[in-house]
């Protein structure tokens, strides 16, 4: 319920806002059209694997960036595992930092 003091949240979690922003930015930069994006998202929603809108959004984004050759499933899995490892080794209350080896 929305009150005058607390507007309804658009994003439940920070990653949702980040996935949203990434899709918008990649489209703005010409990596895919918004029509391609909406078709990819619609396909994920229709597949019905997950009822969460932003999980569908993320899967559509992952599928589209691999189809466009921007990354590979293996590279995404490696990055996801690195973030999970960083999360597991970060003390409670501290920001999670991914060591990129630079």
Secondary structure, 3 states (H helix, E strand, C coil): CCCCCCCCCCCCCHHHHHHHHHHHHHHHCCCCCHHHHHHHHHHHHHHCCCCCHHHHHHHHHHHHHHHCCCCCHHHHHHHHHHHHHHHHCCCCCCCCCCCCCC
